[in-house]
Amino acid sequence: TMRAVMIAGSTTCKAPDFSCLHVGRTATPTPNQGQVLIKVNASSINPSDVDFVETGVGPGTSSGALGNDVSGIVVSCPGCKRLKVGDAVWGSPGQAMAEYTLHEELAVGLKPSSLDLTAAATIPGVGLSSLFALKRTGAPWSRKNFTVVVTSGAGGTGFVGIQLAKAYGAAHVVTAASSENFKFVKALGADTVVDYHRQDVFDVLANDSVDIVYDNFGANGTADRAMHAIRAGGMYLLLPHGECYLAKTQGP
């Protein structure tokens, strides 16, 4: 058997009372042909994980281990073609908060050698979210002086979004962060950083000055405040919160 973080049946719970969660014992899975058994090194908690515990809506399971992002070492992979025992892997396949997790071989990939296992477990969910979001805006971009706004730069989707925007051809990346995170987001590639405690990022942007707004925070009214700054042919893209599916609100 193995230990795993699980939810008690179909019960949900909300902060500050997370008593519906418990660490219990469950059977260690056995891989079939083409499946990979991973000894888990690390996982991470994303908003989608919290949404599932609080509402029962989102990526999660009411039976088995919670969590999506995972990093670890392959301990068994019968009939696998890409992976082998001993490989360090990462992904966001689910059932990650356990000593072992079992998935189809294609559900995970080799961990980049530049990341340790702990860091690797923080990236898959937020990385895929920002990757898919920016691809929907047409990335990679080739236009000169291309400007992208990432509305929240220091969080999970933000720190990845800034780096991806630069890698995909943005000449100028604008973001909002608290003052203590200025150095961090600038090191990632942000060119203009606004302290959201003092100013709204769209109050400092001129009319027709940006091409893409990647709204990874989703505060009510952001789209309205952003419209004056978006150039003709530009795009505003919202990364929705779990609350969108249960209430008539855009998010926090």
Contacts in CASP RR format, 6 or more apart in sequence:
PFRMAT RR
TARGET T0000
AUTHOR 0000-0000-0000
METHOD contacts of the structure
MODEL  1
TMRAVMIAGSTTCKAPDFSCLHVGRTATPTPNQGQVLIKVNASSINPSDV
DFVETGVGPGTSSGALGNDVSGIVVSCPGCKRLKVGDAVWGSPGQAMAEY
TLHEELAVGLKPSSLDLTAAATIPGVGLSSLFALKRTGAPWSRKNFTVVV
TSGAGGTGFVGIQLAKAYGAAHVVTAASSENFKFVKALGADTVVDYHRQD
VFDVLANDSVDIVYDNFGANGTADRAMHAIRAGGMYLLLPHGECYLAKTQ
GP
1 25 0 8 1.000
1 26 0 8 1.000
1 27 0 8 1.000
1 28 0 8 1.000
2 25 0 8 1.000
2 26 0 8 1.000
2 27 0 8 1.000
2 28 0 8 1.000
2 98 0 8 1.000
2 99 0 8 1.000
2 100 0 8 1.000
3 23 0 8 1.000
3 24 0 8 1.000
3 25 0 8 1.000
3 98 0 8 1.000
3 99 0 8 1.000
4 23 0 8 1.000
4 24 0 8 1.000
4 25 0 8 1.000
4 26 0 8 1.000
4 64 0 8 1.000
4 65 0 8 1.000
4 66 0 8 1.000
4 95 0 8 1.000
4 97 0 8 1.000
4 98 0 8 1.000
4 99 0 8 1.000
5 21 0 8 1.000
5 22 0 8 1.000
5 23 0 8 1.000
5 24 0 8 1.000
5 65 0 8 1.000
5 66 0 8 1.000
5 67 0 8 1.000
5 97 0 8 1.000
5 98 0 8 1.000
6 21 0 8 1.000
6 22 0 8 1.000
6 23 0 8 1.000
6 24 0 8 1.000
6 26 0 8 1.000
6 63 0 8 1.000
6 64 0 8 1.000
6 65 0 8 1.000
6 66 0 8 1.000
7 20 0 8 1.000
7 21 0 8 1.000
7 53 0 8 1.000
7 62 0 8 1.000
7 66 0 8 1.000
8 20 0 8 1.000
8 21 0 8 1.000
8 22 0 8 1.000
9 62 0 8 1.000
9 63 0 8 1.000
10 62 0 8 1.000
11 20 0 8 1.000
12 20 0 8 1.000
12 53 0 8 1.000
12 54 0 8 1.000
12 55 0 8 1.000
12 56 0 8 1.000
13 19 0 8 1.000
13 20 0 8 1.000
13 21 0 8 1.000
13 53 0 8 1.000
13 54 0 8 1.000
14 54 0 8 1.000
15 54 0 8 1.000
18 53 0 8 1.000
20 53 0 8 1.000
21 53 0 8 1.000
21 66 0 8 1.000
26 64 0 8 1.000
26 65 0 8 1.000
26 98 0 8 1.000
28 99 0 8 1.000
28 100 0 8 1.000
29 37 0 8 1.000
29 100 0 8 1.000
29 101 0 8 1.000
29 102 0 8 1.000
30 37 0 8 1.000
30 102 0 8 1.000
31 37 0 8 1.000
31 76 0 8 1.000
31 77 0 8 1.000
31 78 0 8 1.000
31 102 0 8 1.000
32 78 0 8 1.000
33 78 0 8 1.000
33 79 0 8 1.000
34 77 0 8 1.000
34 78 0 8 1.000
34 79 0 8 1.000
34 80 0 8 1.000
34 104 0 8 1.000
34 105 0 8 1.000
35 77 0 8 1.000
35 78 0 8 1.000
35 102 0 8 1.000
35 103 0 8 1.000
35 104 0 8 1.000
35 105 0 8 1.000
36 74 0 8 1.000
36 76 0 8 1.000
36 77 0 8 1.000
36 80 0 8 1.000
36 83 0 8 1.000
36 89 0 8 1.000
36 102 0 8 1.000
36 103 0 8 1.000
36 104 0 8 1.000
36 105 0 8 1.000
36 107 0 8 1.000
36 108 0 8 1.000
37 74 0 8 1.000
37 75 0 8 1.000
37 76 0 8 1.000
37 77 0 8 1.000
37 100 0 8 1.000
37 101 0 8 1.000
37 102 0 8 1.000
38 70 0 8 1.000
38 72 0 8 1.000
38 73 0 8 1.000
38 74 0 8 1.000
38 75 0 8 1.000
38 89 0 8 1.000
38 100 0 8 1.000
38 101 0 8 1.000
38 102 0 8 1.000
38 103 0 8 1.000
38 108 0 8 1.000
39 72 0 8 1.000
39 73 0 8 1.000
39 74 0 8 1.000
39 75 0 8 1.000
39 99 0 8 1.000
39 100 0 8 1.000
40 70 0 8 1.000
40 71 0 8 1.000
40 72 0 8 1.000
40 96 0 8 1.000
40 97 0 8 1.000
40 98 0 8 1.000
40 99 0 8 1.000
40 100 0 8 1.000
40 101 0 8 1.000
41 71 0 8 1.000
41 72 0 8 1.000
41 73 0 8 1.000
41 117 0 8 1.000
41 118 0 8 1.000
41 121 0 8 1.000
42 70 0 8 1.000
42 71 0 8 1.000
42 72 0 8 1.000
42 117 0 8 1.000
42 118 0 8 1.000
42 120 0 8 1.000
42 121 0 8 1.000
42 122 0 8 1.000
43 67 0 8 1.000
43 68 0 8 1.000
43 69 0 8 1.000
43 70 0 8 1.000
43 71 0 8 1.000
43 96 0 8 1.000
43 97 0 8 1.000
43 121 0 8 1.000
44 69 0 8 1.000
44 121 0 8 1.000
44 122 0 8 1.000
45 67 0 8 1.000
46 68 0 8 1.000
46 69 0 8 1.000
46 125 0 8 1.000
46 126 0 8 1.000
46 156 0 8 1.000
47 241 0 8 1.000
47 242 0 8 1.000
48 58 0 8 1.000
48 59 0 8 1.000
48 68 0 8 1.000
48 242 0 8 1.000
49 59 0 8 1.000
49 60 0 8 1.000
49 66 0 8 1.000
49 67 0 8 1.000
49 68 0 8 1.000
51 57 0 8 1.000
51 58 0 8 1.000
51 241 0 8 1.000
51 242 0 8 1.000
51 243 0 8 1.000
52 58 0 8 1.000
52 59 0 8 1.000
52 60 0 8 1.000
52 66 0 8 1.000
53 66 0 8 1.000
55 242 0 8 1.000
55 246 0 8 1.000
56 62 0 8 1.000
57 242 0 8 1.000
57 245 0 8 1.000
57 246 0 8 1.000
58 242 0 8 1.000
58 245 0 8 1.000
59 68 0 8 1.000
59 94 0 8 1.000
60 66 0 8 1.000
60 67 0 8 1.000
60 68 0 8 1.000
60 94 0 8 1.000
61 94 0 8 1.000
61 95 0 8 1.000
64 95 0 8 1.000
64 98 0 8 1.000
65 94 0 8 1.000
65 95 0 8 1.000
65 96 0 8 1.000
65 97 0 8 1.000
65 98 0 8 1.000
65 101 0 8 1.000
66 95 0 8 1.000
66 96 0 8 1.000
66 97 0 8 1.000
67 94 0 8 1.000
67 95 0 8 1.000
67 96 0 8 1.000
67 97 0 8 1.000
68 92 0 8 1.000
68 93 0 8 1.000
68 94 0 8 1.000
68 96 0 8 1.000
68 124 0 8 1.000
68 125 0 8 1.000
69 90 0 8 1.000
69 91 0 8 1.000
69 92 0 8 1.000
69 96 0 8 1.000
69 121 0 8 1.000
69 122 0 8 1.000
69 123 0 8 1.000
69 124 0 8 1.000
69 125 0 8 1.000
70 90 0 8 1.000
70 91 0 8 1.000
70 92 0 8 1.000
70 93 0 8 1.000
70 94 0 8 1.000
70 96 0 8 1.000
70 101 0 8 1.000
70 108 0 8 1.000
70 121 0 8 1.000
70 124 0 8 1.000
71 88 0 8 1.000
71 89 0 8 1.000
71 90 0 8 1.000
71 91 0 8 1.000
71 111 0 8 1.000
71 117 0 8 1.000
71 118 0 8 1.000
71 120 0 8 1.000
71 121 0 8 1.000
72 88 0 8 1.000
72 89 0 8 1.000
72 90 0 8 1.000
72 111 0 8 1.000
72 117 0 8 1.000
72 121 0 8 1.000
73 86 0 8 1.000
73 87 0 8 1.000
73 88 0 8 1.000
73 89 0 8 1.000
74 83 0 8 1.000
74 84 0 8 1.000
74 85 0 8 1.000
74 86 0 8 1.000
74 87 0 8 1.000
74 88 0 8 1.000
74 89 0 8 1.000
75 85 0 8 1.000
75 86 0 8 1.000
75 100 0 8 1.000
76 85 0 8 1.000
77 83 0 8 1.000
77 84 0 8 1.000
77 85 0 8 1.000
77 105 0 8 1.000
80 105 0 8 1.000
81 105 0 8 1.000
82 105 0 8 1.000
82 106 0 8 1.000
82 109 0 8 1.000
82 110 0 8 1.000
83 89 0 8 1.000
83 105 0 8 1.000
83 108 0 8 1.000
83 109 0 8 1.000
83 110 0 8 1.000
87 110 0 8 1.000
88 110 0 8 1.000
88 111 0 8 1.000
88 117 0 8 1.000
88 120 0 8 1.000
89 108 0 8 1.000
89 109 0 8 1.000
89 110 0 8 1.000
89 111 0 8 1.000
90 108 0 8 1.000
90 109 0 8 1.000
90 110 0 8 1.000
90 111 0 8 1.000
90 115 0 8 1.000
90 120 0 8 1.000
90 121 0 8 1.000
90 123 0 8 1.000
90 124 0 8 1.000
91 107 0 8 1.000
91 108 0 8 1.000
91 109 0 8 1.000
91 124 0 8 1.000
91 125 0 8 1.000
92 124 0 8 1.000
92 125 0 8 1.000
92 128 0 8 1.000
93 101 0 8 1.000
93 103 0 8 1.000
93 107 0 8 1.000
93 108 0 8 1.000
94 101 0 8 1.000
94 103 0 8 1.000
95 101 0 8 1.000
95 102 0 8 1.000
95 103 0 8 1.000
96 121 0 8 1.000
111 117 0 8 1.000
111 120 0 8 1.000
112 120 0 8 1.000
115 123 0 8 1.000
122 156 0 8 1.000
123 160 0 8 1.000
126 155 0 8 1.000
126 156 0 8 1.000
126 157 0 8 1.000
126 158 0 8 1.000
126 159 0 8 1.000
126 160 0 8 1.000
127 157 0 8 1.000
127 160 0 8 1.000
127 161 0 8 1.000
127 164 0 8 1.000
129 157 0 8 1.000
129 160 0 8 1.000
129 216 0 8 1.000
129 239 0 8 1.000
130 157 0 8 1.000
130 158 0 8 1.000
130 160 0 8 1.000
130 161 0 8 1.000
130 164 0 8 1.000
130 214 0 8 1.000
130 216 0 8 1.000
131 160 0 8 1.000
131 164 0 8 1.000
133 157 0 8 1.000
133 214 0 8 1.000
133 216 0 8 1.000
133 237 0 8 1.000
133 239 0 8 1.000
134 161 0 8 1.000
134 164 0 8 1.000
134 165 0 8 1.000
134 168 0 8 1.000
134 212 0 8 1.000
134 214 0 8 1.000
136 237 0 8 1.000
137 212 0 8 1.000
137 214 0 8 1.000
137 235 0 8 1.000
137 237 0 8 1.000
139 164 0 8 1.000
139 165 0 8 1.000
139 168 0 8 1.000
139 169 0 8 1.000
140 167 0 8 1.000
140 168 0 8 1.000
140 169 0 8 1.000
141 168 0 8 1.000
141 169 0 8 1.000
141 170 0 8 1.000
141 211 0 8 1.000
141 212 0 8 1.000
142 169 0 8 1.000
143 211 0 8 1.000
144 171 0 8 1.000
145 171 0 8 1.000
145 172 0 8 1.000
146 169 0 8 1.000
146 170 0 8 1.000
146 171 0 8 1.000
146 172 0 8 1.000
146 211 0 8 1.000
146 212 0 8 1.000
147 170 0 8 1.000
147 171 0 8 1.000
147 172 0 8 1.000
147 173 0 8 1.000
147 174 0 8 1.000
147 209 0 8 1.000
147 210 0 8 1.000
147 211 0 8 1.000
147 212 0 8 1.000
148 165 0 8 1.000
148 170 0 8 1.000
148 172 0 8 1.000
148 173 0 8 1.000
148 174 0 8 1.000
148 210 0 8 1.000
148 211 0 8 1.000
148 212 0 8 1.000
148 213 0 8 1.000
148 214 0 8 1.000
149 173 0 8 1.000
149 174 0 8 1.000
149 175 0 8 1.000
149 201 0 8 1.000
149 202 0 8 1.000
149 205 0 8 1.000
149 210 0 8 1.000
149 212 0 8 1.000
149 213 0 8 1.000
149 214 0 8 1.000
149 226 0 8 1.000
149 229 0 8 1.000
150 158 0 8 1.000
150 161 0 8 1.000
150 162 0 8 1.000
150 165 0 8 1.000
150 173 0 8 1.000
150 174 0 8 1.000
150 175 0 8 1.000
150 190 0 8 1.000
150 214 0 8 1.000
150 216 0 8 1.000
151 175 0 8 1.000
151 176 0 8 1.000
151 201 0 8 1.000
151 213 0 8 1.000
151 214 0 8 1.000
151 215 0 8 1.000
151 216 0 8 1.000
151 217 0 8 1.000
151 218 0 8 1.000
151 219 0 8 1.000
151 222 0 8 1.000
152 158 0 8 1.000
152 175 0 8 1.000
152 176 0 8 1.000
152 177 0 8 1.000
152 216 0 8 1.000
152 217 0 8 1.000
153 159 0 8 1.000
153 161 0 8 1.000
153 162 0 8 1.000
153 175 0 8 1.000
153 176 0 8 1.000
153 177 0 8 1.000
153 181 0 8 1.000
153 185 0 8 1.000
153 190 0 8 1.000
153 216 0 8 1.000
154 177 0 8 1.000
154 178 0 8 1.000
154 181 0 8 1.000
154 184 0 8 1.000
154 185 0 8 1.000
157 216 0 8 1.000
157 239 0 8 1.000
158 175 0 8 1.000
158 216 0 8 1.000
159 184 0 8 1.000
159 185 0 8 1.000
159 188 0 8 1.000
161 214 0 8 1.000
161 216 0 8 1.000
162 173 0 8 1.000
162 175 0 8 1.000
162 185 0 8 1.000
162 188 0 8 1.000
162 189 0 8 1.000
162 190 0 8 1.000
163 188 0 8 1.000
163 189 0 8 1.000
165 173 0 8 1.000
165 212 0 8 1.000
165 214 0 8 1.000
166 173 0 8 1.000
166 188 0 8 1.000
166 189 0 8 1.000
170 212 0 8 1.000
172 191 0 8 1.000
172 192 0 8 1.000
173 189 0 8 1.000
173 190 0 8 1.000
173 191 0 8 1.000
173 192 0 8 1.000
174 190 0 8 1.000
174 191 0 8 1.000
174 192 0 8 1.000
174 193 0 8 1.000
174 194 0 8 1.000
174 201 0 8 1.000
174 205 0 8 1.000
174 210 0 8 1.000
175 185 0 8 1.000
175 190 0 8 1.000
175 192 0 8 1.000
175 193 0 8 1.000
175 194 0 8 1.000
175 201 0 8 1.000
176 193 0 8 1.000
176 194 0 8 1.000
176 195 0 8 1.000
176 196 0 8 1.000
176 200 0 8 1.000
176 201 0 8 1.000
177 184 0 8 1.000
177 185 0 8 1.000
177 190 0 8 1.000
177 193 0 8 1.000
177 194 0 8 1.000
177 195 0 8 1.000
177 196 0 8 1.000
178 195 0 8 1.000
178 196 0 8 1.000
178 197 0 8 1.000
179 195 0 8 1.000
179 197 0 8 1.000
182 193 0 8 1.000
182 195 0 8 1.000
185 193 0 8 1.000
186 193 0 8 1.000
192 204 0 8 1.000
194 200 0 8 1.000
194 201 0 8 1.000
194 204 0 8 1.000
200 225 0 8 1.000
202 222 0 8 1.000
202 225 0 8 1.000
202 226 0 8 1.000
202 228 0 8 1.000
202 229 0 8 1.000
203 225 0 8 1.000
205 228 0 8 1.000
205 229 0 8 1.000
206 229 0 8 1.000
207 228 0 8 1.000
207 229 0 8 1.000
208 229 0 8 1.000
208 230 0 8 1.000
208 231 0 8 1.000
208 232 0 8 1.000
209 229 0 8 1.000
209 231 0 8 1.000
210 229 0 8 1.000
210 230 0 8 1.000
210 231 0 8 1.000
210 234 0 8 1.000
211 230 0 8 1.000
211 231 0 8 1.000
211 233 0 8 1.000
211 234 0 8 1.000
211 235 0 8 1.000
212 234 0 8 1.000
212 235 0 8 1.000
212 236 0 8 1.000
212 237 0 8 1.000
213 226 0 8 1.000
213 229 0 8 1.000
213 230 0 8 1.000
213 235 0 8 1.000
213 236 0 8 1.000
213 237 0 8 1.000
214 237 0 8 1.000
214 239 0 8 1.000
215 222 0 8 1.000
215 223 0 8 1.000
215 226 0 8 1.000
215 236 0 8 1.000
215 237 0 8 1.000
215 238 0 8 1.000
215 239 0 8 1.000
216 239 0 8 1.000
217 252 0 8 1.000
218 238 0 8 1.000
218 239 0 8 1.000
218 240 0 8 1.000
218 241 0 8 1.000
218 250 0 8 1.000
218 251 0 8 1.000
218 252 0 8 1.000
219 250 0 8 1.000
219 251 0 8 1.000
219 252 0 8 1.000
220 249 0 8 1.000
220 250 0 8 1.000
220 251 0 8 1.000
221 250 0 8 1.000
222 238 0 8 1.000
222 250 0 8 1.000
223 236 0 8 1.000
223 238 0 8 1.000
226 236 0 8 1.000
227 236 0 8 1.000
230 236 0 8 1.000
238 250 0 8 1.000
240 250 0 8 1.000
240 251 0 8 1.000
241 250 0 8 1.000
241 251 0 8 1.000
241 252 0 8 1.000
242 251 0 8 1.000
243 249 0 8 1.000
243 251 0 8 1.000
243 252 0 8 1.000
244 250 0 8 1.000
244 251 0 8 1.000
END
